[in-house]
């Protein structure tokens, strides 16, 4: 009991420390203290016409009063982080996780201690989508009226798509799974929901924007806001990228950067963190492709996850989002969760590794296609050698 009280106290201190860290870098700061890419993504708005990912920026421009969006953006980021804390805390308490499980979630590389200490993720759009996801789960869990749940789920899902269709794509796969397992929705209602969401995705994809839209958004920003975006290629200039543009501009660089397989460490951290928090024995996991194949055949929506990794290079963001989606889905889908109460060597090791590890939001090394460039250089040298010898 005393140990639980100490653990709860540490968790409380982490909450206060994290809130203070975010406040310091947002509402208490007069300069941009997070990624210029994040800032440029947050202030994409509708420049007289509907544009993908513009909902949040449009909301910011409506709230703003002095044409300089910086202070409004920081205020919204801070409030959104507080909401994230409240919603995640509510889910953890409703699921009756032990103080130790709660603490492990907070100090994992996906938890609020890590992301605020290393100034990551809290300023990304996935935090807004995750909040809508957690709110949706609460409604599904608490509300008993099917009509209200359906309307709320559809509304919140569309908002996710309007904020960031990429993150929404993988989020909605989890929502459909949960609706099938834990809601009173009939197959007809789930099909109706899926159809509405599919049409919403099509509408957003067809409104991806172009260079003209980018110029309109950029031109309407204040000089101060433009000065904060210190990178030439940013979320505003990339608003018109297609899936093919995204692949050839970024993903191929990731594949041939020489660092792609280093991401396997973060996938391993994902699995390890999950297993330790919920004390799932590794030997009870069926290491076979058959269950995965059967799951994907039954829940086809999850096929979008590997597709997203293929066309989008922000692997840190995808892994971060997937962890939280999996974590809170696991809480709602499992009525009986193992209560991990005691410290162990594996828990101590996880804590140590988590405290010494940073998962980048985007890229490990993106200076260029180092692998393919050097292979090409060697092959070209061989070709020139043969030509000089036999030419």
C-alpha positions as CSV (number, residue, x, y, z in Angstrom):
1,X,0.0,0.0,0.0
2,X,2.8,2.4,0.8
3,X,4.5,1.6,-2.5
4,X,1.3,2.3,-4.3
5,X,1.1,5.7,-2.6
6,X,4.7,6.5,-3.6
7,X,3.9,5.4,-7.2
8,X,0.8,7.6,-7.4
9,X,2.8,10.5,-6.1
10,X,5.5,10.0,-8.8
11,X,2.7,9.8,-11.4
12,X,1.2,13.1,-10.1
13,X,4.6,14.8,-10.2
14,X,5.0,13.6,-13.8
15,X,1.7,15.2,-14.7
16,X,2.6,18.5,-13.1
17,X,6.1,18.4,-14.7
18,X,4.7,17.7,-18.1
19,X,2.1,20.4,-17.9
20,X,4.8,22.9,-16.8
21,X,7.1,21.8,-19.7
22,X,4.3,22.3,-22.3
23,X,3.2,25.6,-20.8
24,X,6.8,26.9,-20.9
25,X,7.1,26.1,-24.6
26,X,3.6,27.3,-25.6
27,X,1.6,29.9,-23.6
28,X,4.6,31.2,-21.7
29,X,6.9,31.5,-24.7
30,X,7.4,34.4,-27.0
31,X,9.3,32.4,-29.6
32,X,8.6,29.2,-31.5
33,X,10.1,26.4,-29.4
34,X,9.0,23.3,-31.4
35,X,9.2,22.1,-35.0
36,X,8.6,24.7,-37.7
37,X,7.0,21.9,-39.7
38,X,4.5,21.3,-36.9
39,X,3.7,25.0,-36.8
40,X,3.2,25.2,-40.5
41,X,0.9,22.2,-40.4
42,X,-1.2,23.6,-37.6
43,X,-1.9,26.9,-39.5
44,X,-3.1,25.4,-42.8
45,X,-6.6,26.9,-43.2
46,X,-9.3,27.3,-45.9
47,X,-8.1,30.1,-48.2
48,X,-11.6,30.7,-49.6
49,X,-12.0,27.1,-50.6
50,X,-12.0,23.7,-48.9
51,X,-8.5,22.2,-48.4
52,X,-7.4,19.0,-46.8
53,X,-6.0,19.4,-43.2
54,X,-7.3,22.9,-43.1
55,X,-10.0,22.5,-40.4
56,X,-7.7,23.1,-37.4
57,X,-6.1,26.1,-39.0
58,X,-9.5,27.5,-39.9
59,X,-10.6,27.2,-36.3
60,X,-7.4,29.0,-35.2
61,X,-8.0,31.9,-37.6
62,X,-11.6,32.2,-36.3
63,X,-10.5,32.4,-32.7
64,X,-7.5,34.7,-33.4
65,X,-8.1,38.4,-32.9
66,X,-4.9,40.1,-34.1
67,X,-4.0,38.3,-37.4
68,X,-0.9,36.9,-35.7
69,X,-1.7,33.2,-35.2
70,X,1.3,32.3,-33.0
71,X,-0.3,33.0,-29.6
72,X,-3.6,31.4,-30.6
73,X,-1.8,28.3,-31.8
74,X,0.2,28.0,-28.6
75,X,-3.0,28.4,-26.5
76,X,-4.8,25.7,-28.4
77,X,-1.8,23.3,-28.1
78,X,-1.7,23.8,-24.4
79,X,-5.4,23.3,-23.9
80,X,-5.3,20.2,-26.2
81,X,-2.5,18.7,-24.1
82,X,-4.5,19.2,-20.9
83,X,-7.5,17.5,-22.6
84,X,-5.2,14.6,-23.6
85,X,-4.1,14.2,-20.0
86,X,-7.6,14.3,-18.7
87,X,-8.9,11.8,-21.3
88,X,-6.1,9.3,-20.9
89,X,-6.3,9.6,-17.1
90,X,-10.1,8.9,-17.3
91,X,-9.6,5.8,-19.4
92,X,-6.8,4.5,-17.1
93,X,-9.0,5.0,-14.0
94,X,-12.1,3.5,-15.6
95,X,-10.1,0.4,-16.6
96,X,-8.7,0.2,-13.0
97,X,-5.1,-0.2,-14.0
98,X,-2.8,-0.4,-11.0
99,X,-0.6,2.5,-10.0
100,X,2.4,0.7,-11.4
101,X,0.8,0.2,-14.8
102,X,-0.3,3.8,-14.8
103,X,3.3,4.9,-14.1
104,X,4.8,2.7,-16.8
105,X,2.4,4.2,-19.3
106,X,3.5,7.7,-18.3
107,X,7.3,7.1,-18.5
108,X,7.4,4.9,-21.6
109,X,8.8,6.4,-24.7
110,X,5.2,7.0,-25.8
111,X,4.2,8.7,-22.5
112,X,3.8,12.3,-21.6
113,X,7.1,12.4,-19.6
114,X,9.1,11.5,-22.7
115,X,7.3,13.6,-25.2
116,X,7.4,16.8,-23.1
117,X,10.9,16.3,-21.8
118,X,12.2,15.9,-25.3
119,X,9.8,18.5,-26.8
120,X,8.0,16.1,-29.2
121,X,4.6,15.1,-30.4
122,X,2.4,17.4,-28.2
123,X,2.5,19.9,-31.0
124,X,1.5,17.5,-33.7
125,X,-2.0,17.0,-35.2
126,X,-2.1,13.3,-34.0
127,X,-2.6,14.6,-30.5
128,X,-5.9,16.2,-31.6
129,X,-7.0,13.0,-33.4
130,X,-6.0,10.9,-30.4
131,X,-8.2,13.1,-28.2
132,X,-11.2,12.7,-30.5
133,X,-10.5,8.9,-30.5
134,X,-10.4,8.7,-26.7
135,X,-13.6,10.8,-26.5
136,X,-15.3,8.5,-29.0
137,X,-14.3,5.5,-26.9
138,X,-15.8,7.1,-23.7
139,X,-19.0,7.7,-25.5
140,X,-19.2,4.1,-26.8
141,X,-18.4,2.8,-23.3
142,X,-20.7,5.0,-21.3
143,X,-23.6,6.0,-23.5
144,X,-26.4,3.4,-24.0
145,X,-28.4,5.1,-26.7
146,X,-27.4,3.8,-30.1
147,X,-28.6,6.9,-32.0
148,X,-26.6,9.3,-30.0
149,X,-23.5,7.1,-30.1
150,X,-23.8,6.7,-33.9
151,X,-24.2,10.5,-34.5
152,X,-21.3,11.3,-32.1
153,X,-19.0,8.6,-33.6
154,X,-19.7,9.8,-37.2
155,X,-19.2,13.5,-36.2
156,X,-15.9,12.9,-34.3
157,X,-14.6,10.6,-37.1
158,X,-15.2,13.2,-39.7
159,X,-13.4,15.8,-37.6
160,X,-10.4,13.4,-37.4
161,X,-10.4,13.2,-41.2
162,X,-10.6,17.0,-41.5
163,X,-7.7,17.4,-39.1
164,X,-5.3,14.9,-40.6
165,X,-6.6,12.2,-43.0
166,X,-3.4,10.0,-42.6
167,X,-3.7,9.6,-38.8
168,X,-7.5,9.4,-39.1
169,X,-7.1,6.5,-41.6
170,X,-5.5,4.2,-39.0
171,X,-7.6,5.5,-36.2
172,X,-10.9,4.7,-37.8
173,X,-9.7,1.1,-38.4
174,X,-9.6,0.8,-34.6
175,X,-13.0,2.5,-34.2
176,X,-14.7,0.0,-36.6
177,X,-13.2,-2.9,-34.7
178,X,-14.4,-1.5,-31.4
179,X,-17.9,-0.8,-32.8
180,X,-18.1,-4.5,-33.9
181,X,-17.0,-5.8,-30.5
182,X,-18.3,-3.4,-27.9
183,X,-21.2,-1.4,-29.2
184,X,-24.9,-2.1,-29.9
185,X,-24.5,-1.2,-33.5
186,X,-26.1,-3.5,-36.0
187,X,-24.1,-4.6,-39.1
188,X,-26.2,-2.2,-41.1
189,X,-25.2,0.8,-38.9
190,X,-21.5,-0.2,-39.1
191,X,-21.8,-0.4,-42.9
192,X,-23.5,3.0,-42.9
193,X,-20.8,4.5,-40.7
194,X,-18.1,3.0,-43.0
195,X,-19.8,4.4,-46.1
196,X,-20.0,7.9,-44.7
197,X,-16.4,7.8,-43.6
198,X,-15.2,6.4,-47.0
199,X,-17.0,9.3,-48.8
200,X,-15.5,11.8,-46.4
201,X,-12.0,10.4,-47.2
202,X,-12.7,10.7,-50.9
203,X,-13.8,14.3,-50.5
204,X,-10.7,15.2,-48.6
205,X,-8.4,13.4,-51.0
206,X,-10.0,15.2,-53.9
207,X,-9.4,18.5,-52.1
208,X,-5.7,18.0,-51.6
209,X,-4.7,21.4,-52.9
210,X,-2.0,22.6,-55.2
211,X,0.7,25.2,-55.5
212,X,-1.9,28.0,-56.0
213,X,-3.6,27.0,-52.7
214,X,-0.2,26.9,-50.9
215,X,0.5,30.4,-52.2
216,X,-2.8,31.7,-51.1
217,X,-2.3,30.3,-47.5
218,X,1.2,31.6,-47.4
219,X,0.2,35.0,-48.7
220,X,-2.5,35.4,-46.1
221,X,-0.2,34.7,-43.1
222,X,1.3,37.6,-41.2
223,X,4.9,38.4,-41.6
224,X,5.6,37.3,-38.1
225,X,4.0,33.9,-38.7
226,X,5.9,33.4,-41.9
227,X,9.2,34.3,-40.2
228,X,8.6,31.4,-37.7
229,X,8.6,28.8,-40.5
230,X,12.3,28.7,-41.2
231,X,12.3,25.7,-43.5
232,X,11.8,26.0,-47.3
233,X,9.8,22.8,-47.6
234,X,7.0,22.8,-45.0
235,X,3.5,21.5,-44.5
236,X,2.0,24.4,-46.4
237,X,4.2,23.9,-49.5
238,X,3.5,20.2,-49.3
239,X,-0.3,20.5,-49.1
240,X,-0.7,19.5,-52.8
241,X,1.5,16.4,-52.7
242,X,-0.1,13.3,-54.0
243,X,0.7,9.8,-52.6
244,X,3.2,9.4,-55.4
245,X,4.8,12.8,-54.6
246,X,5.0,11.8,-51.0
247,X,6.7,8.5,-51.9
248,X,9.2,9.9,-54.3
249,X,10.0,13.0,-52.3
250,X,10.3,11.4,-48.9
251,X,9.7,7.7,-48.5
252,X,12.3,6.6,-51.1
253,X,14.8,8.7,-49.1
254,X,13.9,6.9,-46.0
255,X,14.2,3.5,-47.7
256,X,17.7,4.3,-49.1
257,X,19.0,6.4,-46.3
258,X,20.7,3.5,-44.6
259,X,18.6,3.9,-41.5
260,X,15.3,2.3,-42.3
261,X,15.8,-1.0,-40.4
262,X,16.9,1.0,-37.3
263,X,13.2,1.6,-36.9
264,X,12.8,-2.0,-35.9
265,X,14.1,-1.0,-32.5
266,X,11.1,1.3,-32.0
267,X,8.7,-1.4,-33.1
268,X,10.4,-3.7,-30.5
269,X,9.9,-1.0,-27.9
270,X,6.3,-0.8,-28.8
271,X,5.8,-4.5,-28.3
272,X,8.0,-4.7,-25.2
273,X,6.2,-1.8,-23.5
274,X,2.8,-3.3,-24.2
275,X,3.9,-6.8,-22.9
276,X,5.4,-5.4,-19.7
277,X,2.5,-3.0,-18.8
278,X,-0.1,-5.7,-19.2
279,X,2.2,-8.5,-18.1
280,X,1.6,-10.6,-21.2
281,X,3.9,-13.6,-21.3
282,X,5.8,-13.7,-24.6
283,X,5.4,-17.5,-24.8
284,X,1.7,-17.1,-25.0
285,X,1.9,-15.1,-28.2
286,X,1.4,-17.2,-31.2
287,X,4.3,-16.4,-33.5
288,X,2.6,-17.3,-36.8
289,X,1.4,-15.4,-39.8
290,X,-1.8,-17.3,-39.9
291,X,-3.6,-15.4,-37.1
292,X,-2.5,-12.1,-38.6
293,X,-3.7,-13.2,-42.1
294,X,-7.1,-14.3,-40.6
295,X,-7.4,-11.0,-38.7
296,X,-6.7,-8.9,-41.8
297,X,-9.1,-10.9,-43.9
298,X,-11.8,-10.2,-41.3
299,X,-10.8,-6.6,-40.5
300,X,-9.7,-5.4,-43.9
301,X,-9.5,-1.7,-42.7
302,X,-6.2,-2.5,-40.9
303,X,-4.5,-3.0,-44.3
304,X,-4.2,0.8,-44.5
305,X,-1.6,0.7,-41.7
306,X,1.3,-0.8,-43.8
307,X,0.1,1.3,-46.7
308,X,0.5,4.4,-44.6
309,X,4.1,3.4,-43.6
310,X,4.8,2.9,-47.3
311,X,3.6,6.2,-48.6
312,X,4.4,8.4,-45.6
313,X,7.9,8.8,-44.1
314,X,6.8,10.1,-40.6
315,X,7.3,6.7,-39.1
316,X,7.8,8.0,-35.5
317,X,4.4,9.7,-35.7
318,X,2.7,6.5,-37.0
319,X,4.3,4.3,-34.3
320,X,3.4,6.8,-31.6
321,X,-0.2,7.0,-32.8
322,X,-0.4,3.2,-33.1
323,X,0.8,2.7,-29.6
324,X,-1.9,4.9,-28.1
325,X,-4.6,3.5,-30.4
326,X,-3.6,0.0,-29.4
327,X,-3.3,0.9,-25.7
328,X,-6.7,2.4,-25.3
329,X,-8.4,-0.1,-27.6
330,X,-6.9,-2.9,-25.4
331,X,-8.4,-1.2,-22.4
332,X,-11.9,-1.1,-23.8
333,X,-11.9,-4.5,-25.5
334,X,-10.7,-6.4,-22.5
335,X,-13.0,-6.6,-19.5
336,X,-10.4,-8.5,-17.5
337,X,-7.0,-6.9,-17.6
338,X,-4.1,-8.4,-15.6
339,X,-3.3,-6.2,-12.6
340,X,0.5,-5.8,-12.7
341,X,1.3,-4.7,-9.2
342,X,4.9,-5.7,-8.5
343,X,8.2,-4.4,-9.7
344,X,10.5,-6.9,-11.6
345,X,13.7,-7.0,-13.5
346,X,11.8,-6.6,-16.8
347,X,10.0,-3.5,-15.5
348,X,13.2,-2.0,-14.2
349,X,14.9,-2.6,-17.6
350,X,11.9,-1.1,-19.4
351,X,12.0,2.0,-17.2
352,X,15.8,2.4,-17.7
353,X,15.6,2.0,-21.5
354,X,12.6,4.3,-21.7
355,X,14.3,7.1,-19.8
356,X,17.3,6.9,-22.1
357,X,15.5,6.6,-25.4
358,X,14.0,9.2,-27.7
359,X,11.8,8.2,-30.6
360,X,12.0,10.8,-33.4
361,X,8.8,12.1,-34.8
362,X,9.9,11.7,-38.4
363,X,13.3,10.6,-39.5
364,X,16.5,9.0,-38.2
365,X,18.6,10.1,-41.1
366,X,17.2,12.0,-44.2
367,X,20.3,13.7,-45.6
368,X,19.9,11.7,-48.8
369,X,19.7,8.3,-50.5
370,X,23.1,7.2,-49.1
371,X,22.6,3.5,-49.8
372,X,21.4,3.7,-53.4
373,X,23.8,6.6,-54.2
374,X,26.8,4.5,-53.1
375,X,25.6,1.4,-54.9
376,X,25.3,3.5,-58.0
377,X,28.7,5.0,-57.5
378,X,30.3,1.6,-57.2
379,X,28.5,0.2,-60.2
380,X,29.4,3.2,-62.2
381,X,33.1,2.8,-61.3
382,X,32.9,-0.8,-62.4
383,X,31.3,0.2,-65.6
384,X,34.0,2.8,-66.3
385,X,36.7,0.4,-65.4
386,X,35.4,-2.2,-67.9
387,X,35.0,0.5,-70.6
388,X,38.6,1.7,-70.1
389,X,39.9,-1.8,-70.1
390,X,38.0,-3.2,-73.1
391,X,36.8,-0.1,-74.9
